Amino acid sequence: MGLLPTGVTPSWMRQQLNGMFGSPARVGAPGSQLLVWRIHGVHPAVGSYPAVAFVDSGPWTLTGVMPALQAMDLPAAYRQSLDSGQLPSVPAGLPQSIAVLPRLDGGCVSSRTRTVGVMVRSTLGTVDLSVDGSTRTLLRLAVAGRTPGWSLYGPIVAPAGTVALAAAPGVGVGPCIEWSPLTQVALGPHGQAIGSVRSGAKGEQVTATLAAAAGPWFELHRFYDPGWHLDGHRPTAVGDGLYNLYHVTAKPTTARSITFKFSTLPWEWIGRVVAFLTVVAALVLIWRRRRSPDVVVETPNPSTIEGTIGPMVAAVGVIFLGLMAVASVSDWFGLPSRYPSLAVLADPYSLDIVLGSVALGVLLLSIVIRVVEHLTQLRSVTSAAPSRTKRWARMAGVGAAVPLLLASCGGTSVENANQILANARAQSVASRDVTGASLDEARVQFQAKHPYWCVANYTNALKTFPGLASSYAGRAACYQSYNPAASVQDLNRALTLTPDDASLLLARASADRAAGNTQAAVGDYEAAMAAPTARPADALVATDGLIAIGSNNGATTVVHEVTSRFPSDALAQLAVADLALAQGNAALVDKSMATAASLAAPGEVVYVLSRQCGLDVLLHQYFPAVATCQSAAVQGTDSSGAFDNLSAAHAALGQLSAAISDLTSAIGAFEGNVGPNAQPAGVDGFGLANLLEARGRLYIEQNQSARAIEDYRAALRAVPPRAVDLAARLKEDIKVAKQD
């Protein structure tokens, strides 16, 4: 039914659910059991509240503000959002709201000056707190009855920025809550005014009865969609990062219910009525037609059609469509890889696209010609017209074929083939193997620095050296970013020239995955490890690839093979650890990682540390991750991945300043280790853009919008030209930061 994210194991997930809902019930026989948790005290589909908690940050600070939200039992409206297109952020100044300041970097962070109380795990009448370095005795303002053991102390003035707060050892300090009469109401008892809730109109209408005085805030527990309207009003904000939140200012006291309707519901009814009337009208017309006498239709004169240019041009377009179909079939059979000397374009696998584009243009031209003929009322042709038409058709065909013929001219000589190969290799260099959390996407978005130039150079070289397997493998690496099917065909050809090459089999497995053929990828991963040339590093790549596509059985086969052939190799033990992690065997993970550390050669120690660092972050073991990642970053030569993971650990611990410093080091290490052929907008731009975006988001959490925008813009400049999804996401980041 799906794959768990990397690092999230079934056993870890079960522990988390057990902690929230207790022990599960087991359904089914062993080996195919389902675990069922019963959720007690389910909230109704609609809620009514006297206020909302205005969280002065984004949903990523939920852990830091949870005590305040539980104490007030209010829905949260977040000031910031990382996806404002789907879940818009909430501007300041929400009516009847209570600001909640998250606890980060040892204090409460606010976007403006406020009078607040501090949540402290204590029930005493007073508590001593260090506020910005000076000790103050704060009075208890209220007891947080819904969160036993917590109370609100103050008041203090929190300026814009961070106010440092610390208590005596052993005393927990939580978030800050804006202090006002409305806060006193929220911390006190306030029950739900919602009675029964019923759904209608196939789920597009929800009606809730009011058992008591309600509002002014209502929350509909359906995933946020501005199409849900309350009495004709759109949602005021996103509630709890997911739901629809409405502020009602003038609800009549006599109202006994409220109704939420999806905005398209009335139009759907109109559409049904129109469709019904259309069917009735069609039936009436058919009935009348059957009862009326036959109508004689005059056939147009063929000479008015056959003597025009338009149909002939259209015929040329149809011919190009046929050629496009032939080119597509040849691509499917891999003919451009089998016969490279016949390539007529720099990219032989784009011939079908070129022919299809020409066909579309010619067909559109034929339509334009027909329209012009009708507008000018050219209904007759002279006796010389057919010959002119034929000449036009011949000229159109020759004109379309000229670019193809020119592209096939100019062969490659042996003298410059070596220079072409050198250029092609430089342009096909892939991103380095990094292990950082923010750099995962850089590995997924494998792309040559100049994929089109790279393909063109390899194509020219293959005309001279059609039996060079390395050239097919190089062109396959260029194709993988935008045409994985062509990459597979080139690797097929390379493997016929050098069978059982483990590196080529791994490359083809990666191309198979990119093309969506996971079954073929499984076979290639397993074959790579069975190849005589396979090394432990290849087994580690194959194991991780098989786990990523959900083939634990295939990964088990590979791990068994590598441990049999290389029982004392550190990388083989890392493969064992990765498989154990996927299977939820925590004890074996720890044992294998320890064995890998003991077996690691001097050149492998840093790599093992980096893997342990990433593993600690994935398992949410942040304190060990800090120590391990620091060691990996200090000892490694290319430490960008270790610093990246160290940043993730510090951010999870609420230490934003340290996390930003780590990402700055990661960016510096990444830029300092880029190869001589790297381009600012090349493959290395993926990694750099992700690091800059991660740091920008940390700046957003620190309310440093100007610095965040600077990082987002730098990331946008680093993005490769065809990475439209990443570029669009960065533009959205800039838009959100400007609104902050």
N, C-alpha and C positions, 0 to 999 in steps of 0.2 A: 504493500500500500504506500510505499515511499521509503526514502532513506533519511536517516538521522543526520544532522549536520556533523561535520568533522569534529571529533573530540567528544561528542555527546553519545554516550554508550547506553544501551538498554538498562544496565544495572544502575547507572547514575540517574537516569530518568525515573526509574522505579523508586529510588530513594527519595527523590524530590516529591513525587506524587504521594508516597507513603507519609511523608512529613506533613503534607497539606490535608490529605483526606483519610489517613489511616490505612490499615491493611486492606488489600483488594480481595474480591471474590474471584475464584478461578473457574473458567468456563471452557470445557473441551478436554480432550485427552492430552496427556503429556507429549510434548513435542510440537503441538499445534494449539496450545492454550491461549486464551485471551484473559487478560487481567482487567477486572471491572471495578472501578472505584465509584462509590456512591457519594454524591455531593449533597451535604446537608445544609439546610438554611439557604436555599437558592433565592436570590433576589427576584422580585417580580419584573416583568418586562418594562414597567414604568416606575419611576421614582419621583418623589416630591421632596424638595429641600428648601430651608429658609435662606440659604446662601450657597456660594460655591467657593472652593479653595483655589485661589489664583496663584499657581506655582510660578515663581519668578525664575524659571529655567525651562528645560524640556523634559520629555518623558524619561530620558536617560538618568535623571536624578531621583527616580521613584524610590530607590532604596533609602536615599538620604532624607526624604520627606514622608515616608510611610508612617512613622509615629504620629505626625500631625494629622494626616488624613484619617487615620483610624480613630484618633481622639475626637475629632469633630464629626466624623461620619458624613462627610460631604464629598461630592464628586469633584475631581480636579480638572481645572482648565489650565493648560500649559501655555506660557508666553512664547515659547520657542518650539519649532518643529523642524525635523530634518527632511520632511517631505511635505512642504506646504501645498503642493499641487493636489495631493490626496487628502491630507489632514492639515488644514490651515492652522497657523498659529493664532493666538488670541492677543489682541492689542490690550495695552494697559487701560484702566478705567472701566472695567466691567462693573455694572451696577450690582450692589449688594454682594460684594465679594470680599474675601479675606485673604490677604497675601501670605504665602508660605515661602520662606527662604530656605533653600537647601543647605545642608552642612557639607562644605567642601574645603579642602586645604586647611582643616583645623578651625573653621569659622563659618559664619553664615554669609552668603553672597547675595547682594541686593543690587538691583538696577537703579534704585533711587533711595533717597533718605526716607526712613520709616521708623515709627515707634513700635517696638516689638517686645514679645516675651520669648524666653528661651525654654525649650523643653529639656528637662533634666530628669534622669531616673532617680527620683527621690520623692518622699512624701513629707519632709520636714517643712516647718514654717518658713525657714530662710535657708539660703545656700550661698556659699562663697564661690564666686567665679572670677577668673581672670579675664577682663574685657580689654582687649587691645593692650595687654601688658600690665594693666593696673587691677588690683584685687578689689572687688566690690561685693557687698552683701545684698543679695536680691531677695525680695519678698515673694512669697508664693501667691500668684495671682489666681490660680484655679487648679483644681485637681482634675486630671484627665481620667475620668471614670471609665472610659471605654478601653483605655490602655493601662491596666493595673501596674502600679509602681512608678508611673510618670506623673509629673506636675509641670505647670507653666510658671516660670519665675521672671521677674522684671519689675517695671519696664525699663528698657534701655533704648537708646537712639542708635539705629544701624545706618551709617552713611552709605552712599553709593560705593560699591566695591565690596571688600571683604572685611568683616569685623571679627578679629580673632577671639575665640572663646575656649577656655580650658577650665577644668575642674580638678578637684583633688583626685589622686590615683584611686581607681575603682569606681568612680562616679561617672556614669555615662551622660554625655551631652548630645542632644538631638538637634533638630531643625528649629528655626525661629518662626513665630507666628505673629502677624500684625495684631496689635492689641487695640481693641475697640469694643463698644457695647455689643456689636454683632458677634464678636468672638466669644463673648460670655454666653450668648444664646446658643452658639454652635457647640460649645463645650458642655452645655447643660443638656438635659433630656429633651429630645424632640423626636416624636414618633412619625411613622409613615402615615400620610393621609390618603394613600391609594388603597382602594378596596379591590374589587375583582377586575381582572383584565381579560378581554376577549379579542380574538383576531378574526378578521373577515376579509372578503374580497380576495380570496386566495393569498392571504398573507400581506396584502398591500393596504390594510386598514387595521389599526389597533385602537380600541376604545377602553378607557379605564374609568371606573366609577370613583368618585371622591367620597371617602368616608368621613372626612373632617375638612376644616379649612386648610387649603393647600397652597403651595408655591412660596415665593414667586418663581422658583426654578424647577423645571421638570427635565428628567433625563429618560430618553427612550433607549433601552438597551438593545439596539440594533446597530450593526456596523455603520459608521458615519457615512451619510449620503445626504447632500443638500436637497435631494428630492423629497425627503420626509418633511412634511409640513404639519405644524400644530395649529389648527384653526386658521389655516392659510398663511402662517408665518414660517419662514425658513429657520433652520437651527441658528442659534446665536453663537455657539462655539462647539468645539469638539470636547466631549466629556470623557475624562479618564483615558485620554489618548485614543479612544476607540468609538465612543458612542455619540449620540445626538443630544445636545444640551440646549434647552429653550428657556428664555426669560420672558415671563408673562407679566405685564405691568397692570392690566386692567381686567382681570378675570372676575366676572360677576359673582357675588357672594352666593347667589341662588343656583349657580351651575352645579349640577350633580355628576357631570362626567366631562372628560376631555377626549378628543379624537385626533389621532395621528393618521394622515393619509399620504400615500405616495403621490407626488404631484402629477404623474402621468395617468392616474386612475380615471379622471373624467374623460381624458382624450381617448383612453382605451375603450370606454363605453361608446364614445362618438364613433370611433373606428369600427366597432362591431355593428353599430346601426348602419353606417355607410356601406360596409361590406354586405350586410343583409339586403339593403335596398338595391345595391349593384347587382347582386345575384337575381333578385326579383325582376329588375329591369331587363337583364340579359335573357331570362326565361321568357318574358313577354315578347321581346323582339324576335327570339327564335320561333315562338308560336305564331307570331304575325307573318314572319318570313315563310314559314311552311304553308300558310294559307294563301299567300299572294302568288300571282303567276310568275313564271320564270322571267328573269330580266336578261336581255341580251347585252353582253358587254363587248364594246368595240375593241378589237385587238390593234395595238399601235403598229405603225409601219416600221418594220425592222430596219429600213434604211436610215431612220433617224437615230438609231443606236449604234449600228455597226460602223457607221462612217465617222465616228468621233474618236478623239484621242484618248479620252478618259478610260474607256474599257481596255484599250491596249496597255495603258500605263498600269491599270489594275492587274492585267495579266502578268506584267513583269513583276509586280509585287507578290503575286501568288507563286511565281517561279522562285523568288527569293525565300518565300516561306518554305517551299519544298527543300531548297538547299539548306535552310536552317535545320529542318528535320533530319536531313542526312548528316549534318555536322553534329547534331545532338547524339545521334546513334553512334557515330564514330567516337565521340567522347566517352560514351557509356562502355564501349568495347576497348577503350584505351589506345586507339590507333595513333593519336599524336605522340604517345610515348613509345610505341613500337616502331614508328617510322618518322623519326624526328627530322629527317632531311626533306620531308614533304610539307613542313610548316610554312604557311603563307602569311602568318602574323607573328609578331614578337611573342604574343601569348597564344599558343596554338589552341588552348582550351577555351578561348574566348571567341572563336570563330562563329559559333552558333549565336552568340549575343550580337556580334557585328551584323551578321546576316539578318537576324530578327529585327534589329533596329533599322536596317536599310529597307526591309520589307514593310515595316510599319510606316516609314517615311514615304515610300512610293505609294502605298495604299491611301495614305492621307492626301498625297498629291493628286491621286486620281479623283478623290472626292471633290477637292477644290476645283479641278478642271471641269467636272460635271456641273458643279454649282455655277461656275462662270459661264458655261455654255448655255445653261438654262436662263441665266440673267440676261445674256446678250441675245437670246432667242435664235441661237444657231441651230435651226431645225433641218437644214438641208446641207448637203455637201456636193461639191463638183466632182466631175469624173476623175480629176487629179488628186482628190483628197485621199483615196486609199493609199496611193504611193507615198504621199506626205505622212500619212499615219504610220506606215511601215518604217519610214525613215526616222520618225520620232521614237518609235518603239526601239529601233536598233540603237539610236543615240542614247536612250535611257539605259538600255542594257549595257552598252559599252562604258557609259559614264559611271555606272555603279561598279563595274568590274575593274576599272582602272586602279582604284585604291588597293584592291586585293592583289593585282598583278605587281604593282609597285612594291607592296610589302614583301613579296616573295623574291624580289630582286636583291642583288648585293649579297652574295654568299660570304662565308667566313673563311679566311685563309688560315693556313696552319701557323703562319708567322704571328698573327695577332690573337690566336685562340687562347694562348696561355695568359695574355693580359686580360682577355675577356673573362676567363675563369677566375682570375685573381679578383677582378672587380665584383663578380657575382658572389664569390665567397664573402667578401667584405660586406656586401649588402644583405646577406642572408643570416648574419650573426644574430642569434636569439638572445633574449634577456638572460641574465645570469641566474643561477639557481639560488634564490634567496628563500628565507624561511620565516620572514616576519608576517605578523597578522595582517597588516595593511597592504602587504605586497602579494597576497594570494592572488589577487585579480591580475597582477602583472604576469604571473605564470600561466594563468588560464588564457589570457588574451595574448597568446604566443603570436608574434608577428615580426616579420623581417623589417629592417629599417626602411628599405625602399622596395617593397614587394614587386612592383611592376618592372622596375629597372632590373631587379634581380632575375625575374623570370625571363626577361628579354635577353640578358647576357647569357644565361644558361642555355636558352634555346639556340642562340647563335653558336655557342660552343658545341652543342650536341650535333649540329649539322656537320661539324668536322670530326668529332669524336663520338659517334653514336653508341659505342660500347663502353663508355666511361660511367661506371656505377655511381661514383661520387658526385657526378654532375646531375644525375637523376635524383639522388638524395638531396642535393643542394636545392634544386628547383622545387622538390617536394616541400622543403622547409619554407620556401617563399610562398608556395600555394596555400599552406595550411591556414594562413590568416584570413583568406577570403574565398578559397575554393578547395575545401578539404577533399572533395571527390577526385579532383585532379591530382592532389597530393597522394592519394591512395594509388592511383594508376601509375604515377612515376615511381613510387616505392615498389609496386609490383614488378616493374621493369628492372629496377635495381636489384631486387632479390633474385630474379632469373639470372642475372649476371654474377651475383655473389650470394649463393644460397646459404641459409643458416647463419646469416650475420645478425647477431643479437641486437646491435644498435639499430639496424634497419627494421627489424621486427618491432622493436619498441617504438620507433618513429611511426611505423604503419599503424600500430595500436592506437597511438595518439591521434593520428589522422582518422582512423575508424571512429573513434569517440566523437571527434569534431563533426564527422559526417552523420552521426546518429546511429551507426551500426555497432552497437555494443557487443553483439554476439561475436562478430569478427574480431573486435578488440580483445575479448577474452581469449580467443584462440591464439592471437598474436602474442599476448603477454605470456601465455603458457609456453608457446613455442620459443620465445626469446630465452626463457630460463633453461629450456631443454637443449638449446644450441651449444655446441662445443666451445664457442667463443664467449659464453656468458660469464660475467663476473659478479661478485656480491653486490656491487653498486647497481648492476642491471636488475638483479633480483629485488632490490629495494624499490626501484622505480616500478617494476612490474607489480609488486605487492600493493604499493600505494594506489596504482592505477586500477587494479582489480577491486580493491576495497571501495574506491570512489564510485565505481559503477555497480556496486552491490553484489559482486561475485566473491563472497567469502570462500566458497568451495574452490574456486580457481586460485585465490590467494593462499589457501591451505596447501594446494599442490605445489605452488612455487616455493613456499617457505620450507616444505618438506625437502624439496630438491636442493635448495641452497644450503640448508643445514647439513644435509648428507654430504654434499661436495665440499663445503667450507665450514666444518664444525667449529673452528677456532677463529672466525672472522668477526670483527665488531659490527660491520655493516649487515652481516647475516642476522646477528642478534637484534639489530634495529628493525629488520623485517619481521622477526618474531614478535617484537614489542608492538609494532603497528597492527598486526593481525590480532594479537591479544586485546588491544584497545578496542578494535572493532567488535570483538566478541564479548566485551564486557568483563574480561578476566583481569582484574586489577592486580592480583598477586603476581601473575605471569608477566604483566607489564613491568612491574618494579624489578622482578628478578632479571628479566632480559635487559633492561636498561643498565642495571648494575653490572651484568656480565659484559655488555658492550663497552662500558667504561673501563673495565679491567683489561679487556682484550685490545683496546684501541691502540694503534700505532701512534707515534708522535704526531704524524700529520693528520690523524683522525680524531684526536682528542677534542679539538674545538668543534668539529662537526657533531660529535656525540653530545657535547655540551649544548650546542644550538638546538638539537632535537629534543633534549631534555627540557630546555627552556620553553620551547613551543608546546611540549606536552603538558608542562605545569600550567601554562596559560589556558590551554584547552580544557583541562580538568578543573579550572577555577581554583587552583592551589597557588594563590598569588604571592604569599610570603615566601615559599620556596622558589617561586619563579623569579622574584627579585634577585635573590642571591645567585641562582644559576645563570640568569640572563646577563647579570653584571660580569660574571666570570667569562662567559662566552664573548661578550663585547670587548673586554679588555684583552683577551688572548687572541682573538681572531683578526685577520688582516682585512677581510671584508665584513665588517660588523654591523652593517645596516639592518639585517634581519634580527639580530640579537637586540639591538637598541629599540627596534620596532616592537618586539615582544615585551621588552622591559617597560616601554611606554604603556602597553595594554595592561600590564600588571599594576603599574602605579595608578593609572586612571581608574581601574576597578577598586583600588583601595582609597579612592577619593583624593589622591595626591596629584592634583592637576598640574601644578607648577613643575613637579618632577617629571610628569608625563610629557609635558611640552618640551622640557629640556632634553629628554630622551629622543623625541622625534627630531629635534634640531640636530642632534648627533647622528641619527639615522640618515637624515638628508645629506649631511656633510659626508658621511662615509659612503653613501650611495654615489654621490657626484664625484667623489675622489677616486672611485674604482671603476668608473665607466671606461670602456676600452677606447683605443685611438680612433676607431671607425664610428663611434657613437654619434648620433645626431640629437639635438635638443627635442625634436619631434619624432624621434625614432622609437624603437622598441623600449629603450630605457625610459622613455617618457611615461610609459604605463606605471612603472614602479615609482618614479619621481612624483607623478601626479597623485597617486594614491597616498604617498607619504605627506605631501603638502595638504591634501584634502583632510587627512586625519588630524594634522596639526591645526588646520583651520577650525575644525569642529571642536577641538579642545579650547581654542580661543573663544568660540561662541559660548561655551560653558562658563568661561571666565568673564563674560560680558565685554570682550574686547573685539567688537565687530569690525573695526577698521583693520586690525591685524588679520582677522579671519578673511576679509575680502581680499586683502593683499595676497594671502596664501592661495585662495581659490583662483585668483587671476593668474598667478604663477603656475598653478597646476594646469589651468586651461591652455597656457602657452606650451606646456610640456606634452600635451596629449597628441598622439599621432593623428594625422589628418582624417583617417577613416573611422576613428573610434567615436562614432556619433553618440552612442549611448552614454559613454563616460563624459563627453563634452556637454551633453544636455543636462546631466546630473550636476556638473560643476556650475553651469549657468543658473540652475535652480538654487544651488547653494548660495551663489552671489545675490540672487534676488531675495532669498530669505534673510541673509545677513544685512542687507540694506534696510529691510523692514524692521530689524531688531532694534 
